[in-house]
Amino acid sequence: MSNKTISSALISVFSKDGLEPIVKKLNDLGVTIYSTGGTEKFIKDLGINVIPVEDVTSYPSILGGRVKTLHPKVFGGILNRQNHEGDVAELKEFEIPQIDVVIVDLYPFEKTVASGASNQDIIEKIDIGGISLIRAAAKNYADVTCVSSVDDYAEFLELLNSKNGETSEEDRKRFATKAFNVSSHYDSAIFNYFNNHELAVLKISETKGKVLRYGENPHQKGFFFGNFDAMFTKLHGKELSYNNLLDVDAAVNLILEFKNEAPTFAILKHNNACGFAQRNSINQAYVDALAGDPVSAFGGILISNTEIDKATAEEIHKLFCEVVIAPSFSDEALEILKGKKNRILLILNDIELPKTTVRTCLNGALVQERDAKTDAKEDLKTVTKTTPSDSDIEDLIFASKICKHTKSNTIVLVKNKQLCASGTGQTSRVDALNQAIHKAQSFNFDLKGAVMASDAFFPFPDCVEIADNAGIKAVIQPGGSIKDELSINYCDANNVSMVFTGTRHFKH
C-alpha cells in the first residue's frame, strides 16, 4: 500500500469545534490550506495563512453562498490520479492545484428538521458543495484523505500527530468508508423528509450502532442501531442485552399510554405486562402491580409513569429485576436501587417515538404506521341493554390500553384499575380467556365485577359466556363480526354490558 505525504488541504466546514488544532498542525507541517467563507475567516483569525478558493477558481462565492466550491479547478485537484500521466499533464496545463486532504462538515439537515424549522430553512440546509466534495475525495481515496464529519476530527488529528503528515492507503480507505457512510445517511435523511412515506420506498440509515453481548441467544450476534442516549439517561447497572432492549421497548410503549395520568406502574416479562396498576401513590401502584403475578415479576422490567420515591424503591429492592425505568428517581430511591450492582436504572426522557415500525419478513421487511390510536370514552358504543357504569368505563379503557400492547391473541382482565391477569399469544381466543381466568384465580383474584378486554372481535358467544360465569360484568372489544349479535344477545340475557370500539389492536 502506498504512503502519501500531505502537502495541501481544502477545508470547508459547518462545525469549527475541534478544528483549531488540526489547522495548526497542518500549518506546522507546511501544508498549503485552501478554504471558503466562514471557515476561511476562522483560519485567518488564528493567524494562519489560507488561500481563498476564489483565488483558485477566479470566481467569487455566488448565489448567497450556494455556489462556492463547485468548479473544475477544485474537483480536478481532488479527482486527479497522481500516477496517471494524462491527469498530471492536465493539472499543469489548466493550473489546477493538487489537493491531498478534504475536510468537510455538512450543514446540519437533520437537526434543522428536528428543530421544527420552516420548509425554506430546511431546504437551505441541504448541502450541495460539501456532499460533492465528500464523494469526490472518498472516490479518490487512493490519493486523497477525506475527513467528512466533525466526529472524525479527533481521529484525523491523531493521524497527523502519529505519522507526521503521512497517510497510508489503509488510512485513506478507512476515512473513505466513513465518508460514504456520512453521504448515504445524509441523502437518506433528505429523501425521507421529502417522501413522508408517500412512495413505497424504505430507506433506513442509523449511524449510532452498538455491538451487544449477543442476540436473542448466546450463539447469535446482536446489534442495536439507534440513539439510545436520546431516549434514556442511564444512571446505573450493566449493559443492556438484546432481550432487555426488546422488553424496554414494550415497557415504554405501554407506559406512554398512561402519560400524565395518576401514578401507574407496570411490570413486564417477555414483552407483555404481567403486573399493572394505577393508584393514588406510586408505592401502592407498584405493590398492586406486583400482586398481579409475583412469580413472573422475577427478572422482569419495571416502569413507572412518575418519580419513584424512597418507599417504592424499598419495595422494589426486595425483588430481583433487570431494569427499572421512570421519569425520575428521588435521591433516596436512587441510593437504594443502586444497591444491586447489575440492576439497570434508566430515566425515560421526553422524546417522540418513530411514526413507523419496521421488522424483517422473508427476504425483505414489513413497514407500517405505528398504532397511534388509543381507545377513549368517546369511541365507545354500548351495544347491550345493560349500560356500563362510570367506574366500569374507566376500567374498560384501562384494560383496552393494556390489551393493545399485549401479544395476540389476547384477553385482559382488570378490576379497579389493576391487571388481574391476561392470556397472551394464544392461537385461540377461548384459550387466551381460560388462561387469564386460571391465572387470576391462582393468585386469589375475585373476578366478580371485573371487566374484560379483547384485541379482536368474538366470532361466537363462547367467550362472553365463559367470562360471565367467572363473574365478569363488562366487556370491551372492537366488534365487526358477522355474528356480533350472538354475543350481544348472550350479554342481554345475562345482564352483562358490552361496548364496541370499532378499532382492532392486533400485536403479532
TAKA-V917082 format. One record per residue. N is the residue number from 1. RES is the residue in one small letter. PSI is psi in radians with two decimals (none if undefined). Layout:
BEGIN
N/RES/PSI
N/RES/PSI
END
This chain:
BEGIN
1/m/2.39
2/s/2.43
3/n/2.58
4/k/2.42
5/t/2.22
6/i/2.17
7/s/-0.29
8/s/2.64
9/a/2.44
10/l/2.16
11/i/2.12
12/s/1.70
13/v/2.72
14/f/-0.92
15/s/2.19
16/k/-0.04
17/d/2.11
18/g/0.04
19/l/-0.55
20/e/-0.88
21/p/-0.52
22/i/-0.83
23/v/-0.75
24/k/-0.69
25/k/-0.76
26/l/-0.71
27/n/-0.74
28/d/-0.56
29/l/-0.03
30/g/0.40
31/v/2.33
32/t/2.26
33/i/2.25
34/y/2.56
35/s/3.09
36/t/2.66
37/g/-2.21
38/g/-0.57
39/t/-0.73
40/e/-0.78
41/k/-0.71
42/f/-0.78
43/i/-0.73
44/k/-0.69
45/d/-0.32
46/l/-0.06
47/g/0.44
48/i/2.41
49/n/2.37
50/v/2.43
51/i/2.10
52/p/2.47
53/v/-0.54
54/e/-0.55
55/d/-0.44
56/v/-0.77
57/t/-0.34
58/s/0.33
59/y/2.42
60/p/2.94
61/s/2.22
62/i/2.97
63/l/0.77
64/g/0.49
65/g/0.00
66/r/-0.49
67/v/1.97
68/k/-0.87
69/t/-0.09
70/l/1.52
71/h/2.53
72/p/-0.53
73/k/-0.45
74/v/-0.91
75/f/-0.47
76/g/-0.66
77/g/-0.45
78/i/-0.73
79/l/-0.11
80/n/2.59
81/r/2.02
82/q/-0.29
83/n/0.25
84/h/2.01
85/e/-0.71
86/g/-0.76
87/d/-0.77
88/v/-0.69
89/a/-0.70
90/e/-0.63
91/l/-0.77
92/k/-0.75
93/e/-0.75
94/f/0.16
95/e/0.90
96/i/2.18
97/p/2.48
98/q/2.35
99/i/2.12
100/d/-0.44
101/v/2.38
102/v/2.15
103/i/2.08
104/v/2.51
105/d/2.07
106/l/2.76
107/y/2.47
108/p/1.36
109/f/-0.89
110/e/-0.72
111/k/-0.62
112/t/-0.73
113/v/-0.81
114/a/-0.46
115/s/-0.16
116/g/0.37
117/a/2.86
118/s/2.81
119/n/-0.68
120/q/-0.77
121/d/-0.66
122/i/-0.78
123/i/-0.68
124/e/-0.29
125/k/0.22
126/i/1.91
127/d/2.32
128/i/-1.01
129/g/-0.77
130/g/-0.80
131/i/-0.56
132/s/-0.71
133/l/-0.73
134/i/-0.84
135/r/-0.71
136/a/-0.84
137/a/-0.69
138/a/-0.66
139/k/-0.70
140/n/0.69
141/y/-0.30
142/a/-0.50
143/d/-0.30
144/v/2.44
145/t/2.23
146/c/1.99
147/v/1.90
148/s/0.04
149/s/2.65
150/v/-0.47
151/d/-0.31
152/d/0.05
153/y/-0.81
154/a/-0.72
155/e/-0.68
156/f/-0.69
157/l/-0.72
158/e/-0.68
159/l/-0.77
160/l/-0.76
161/n/-0.72
162/s/-0.49
163/k/0.11
164/n/0.78
165/g/0.25
166/e/2.50
167/t/2.58
168/s/2.88
169/e/-0.59
170/e/-0.74
171/d/-0.84
172/r/-0.63
173/k/-0.64
174/r/-0.78
175/f/-0.56
176/a/-0.70
177/t/-0.79
178/k/-0.67
179/a/-0.78
180/f/-0.48
181/n/-0.78
182/v/-0.83
183/s/-0.71
184/s/-0.67
185/h/-0.74
186/y/-0.82
187/d/-0.62
188/s/-0.73
189/a/-0.72
190/i/-0.79
191/f/-0.82
192/n/-0.57
193/y/-0.78
194/f/-0.72
195/n/-0.79
196/n/0.67
197/h/0.38
198/e/-0.70
199/l/2.51
200/a/1.23
201/v/2.39
202/l/2.02
203/k/1.96
204/i/2.25
205/s/2.01
206/e/2.11
207/t/-0.14
208/k/1.27
209/g/2.58
210/k/2.27
211/v/2.17
212/l/2.87
213/r/-0.73
214/y/3.14
215/g/-2.45
216/e/-0.55
217/n/2.76
218/p/-0.42
219/h/0.02
220/q/2.39
221/k/2.62
222/g/2.54
223/f/2.65
224/f/2.23
225/f/1.99
226/g/2.97
227/n/1.40
228/f/-0.67
229/d/-0.38
230/a/-0.54
231/m/-0.62
232/f/2.62
233/t/1.95
234/k/2.18
235/l/-0.42
236/h/2.73
237/g/3.11
238/k/3.09
239/e/2.50
240/l/2.49
241/s/3.02
242/y/-0.86
243/n/-0.65
244/n/-0.82
245/l/-0.69
246/l/-0.75
247/d/-0.68
248/v/-0.72
249/d/-0.81
250/a/-0.71
251/a/-0.76
252/v/-0.80
253/n/-0.65
254/l/-0.85
255/i/-0.45
256/l/-0.34
257/e/-0.30
258/f/0.39
259/k/2.36
260/n/0.24
261/e/-3.10
262/a/2.80
263/p/2.17
264/t/2.39
265/f/2.40
266/a/2.52
267/i/2.19
268/l/2.60
269/k/2.22
270/h/0.82
271/n/-0.01
272/n/2.59
273/a/2.20
274/c/-0.20
275/g/2.38
276/f/2.32
277/a/2.64
278/q/2.21
279/r/-3.09
280/n/-0.39
281/s/2.64
282/i/-0.49
283/n/-0.82
284/q/-0.61
285/a/-0.72
286/y/-0.82
287/v/-0.75
288/d/-0.53
289/a/-0.76
290/l/-0.63
291/a/-0.37
292/g/-0.58
293/d/1.38
294/p/-0.29
295/v/-0.92
296/s/-0.43
297/a/-0.38
298/f/2.12
299/g/0.31
300/g/-3.09
301/i/2.18
302/l/2.42
303/i/2.47
304/s/2.65
305/n/0.04
306/t/3.05
307/e/2.43
308/i/2.16
309/d/-3.11
310/k/-0.82
311/a/-0.73
312/t/-0.71
313/a/-0.67
314/e/-0.67
315/e/-0.78
316/i/-0.65
317/h/-0.35
318/k/-0.27
319/l/2.41
320/f/2.06
321/c/2.67
322/e/-0.81
323/v/2.44
324/v/2.21
325/i/2.42
326/a/2.84
327/p/-0.45
328/s/2.87
329/f/2.41
330/s/2.79
331/d/-0.73
332/e/-0.71
333/a/-0.73
334/l/-0.72
335/e/-0.71
336/i/-0.85
337/l/-0.41
338/k/-0.05
339/g/-0.37
340/k/2.01
341/k/-0.50
342/n/-0.18
343/r/2.20
344/i/2.18
345/l/2.16
346/l/2.37
347/i/2.18
348/l/1.99
349/n/2.80
350/d/1.67
351/i/2.53
352/e/2.32
353/l/2.77
354/p/2.61
355/k/-0.14
356/t/2.73
357/t/2.55
358/v/2.39
359/r/2.57
360/t/2.58
361/c/2.17
362/l/-2.15
363/n/0.46
364/g/-2.49
365/a/2.64
366/l/2.30
367/v/2.40
368/q/2.83
369/e/2.49
370/r/2.51
371/d/1.57
372/a/-0.01
373/k/2.15
374/t/2.16
375/d/2.31
376/a/2.95
377/k/-0.69
378/e/-0.24
379/d/-0.27
380/l/2.37
381/k/1.99
382/t/2.16
383/v/0.04
384/t/2.87
385/k/-0.64
386/t/2.24
387/t/2.34
388/p/2.52
389/s/2.99
390/d/-0.72
391/s/-0.59
392/d/-0.76
393/i/-0.71
394/e/-0.76
395/d/-0.65
396/l/-0.77
397/i/-0.75
398/f/-0.82
399/a/-0.65
400/s/-0.68
401/k/-0.71
402/i/-0.75
403/c/-0.69
404/k/-0.53
405/h/0.41
406/t/2.49
407/k/2.38
408/s/2.73
409/n/2.44
410/t/2.60
411/i/2.37
412/v/2.28
413/l/2.26
414/v/2.52
415/k/2.18
416/n/0.82
417/k/0.70
418/q/2.30
419/l/2.03
420/c/-0.71
421/a/2.85
422/s/2.66
423/g/2.12
424/t/2.44
425/g/0.52
426/q/2.65
427/t/-0.25
428/s/2.40
429/r/-0.55
430/v/-0.75
431/d/-0.71
432/a/-0.74
433/l/-0.80
434/n/-0.67
435/q/-0.77
436/a/-0.77
437/i/-0.81
438/h/-0.74
439/k/-0.78
440/a/-0.76
441/q/-0.56
442/s/-0.39
443/f/0.36
444/n/0.58
445/f/2.36
446/d/1.94
447/l/0.03
448/k/2.09
449/g/0.04
450/a/2.97
451/v/2.80
452/m/2.38
453/a/2.46
454/s/2.47
455/d/-0.17
456/a/3.02
457/f/2.90
458/f/2.04
459/p/-0.32
460/f/2.88
461/p/0.10
462/d/-0.68
463/c/-0.76
464/v/-0.54
465/e/-0.80
466/i/-0.72
467/a/-0.76
468/d/-0.76
469/n/-0.41
470/a/-0.11
471/g/0.02
472/i/2.36
473/k/-0.14
474/a/2.52
475/v/2.44
476/i/2.28
477/q/2.85
478/p/-0.49
479/g/3.11
480/g/-0.02
481/s/2.57
482/i/-0.21
483/k/0.49
484/d/-0.65
485/e/-0.53
486/l/-0.74
487/s/-0.70
488/i/-0.77
489/n/-0.71
490/y/-0.79
491/c/-0.75
492/d/-0.65
493/a/-0.25
494/n/0.34
495/n/0.68
496/v/2.32
497/s/2.58
498/m/2.38
499/v/2.55
500/f/2.50
501/t/-0.41
502/g/0.03
503/t/2.18
504/r/2.50
505/h/1.15
506/f/2.53
507/k/1.74
508/h/none
END
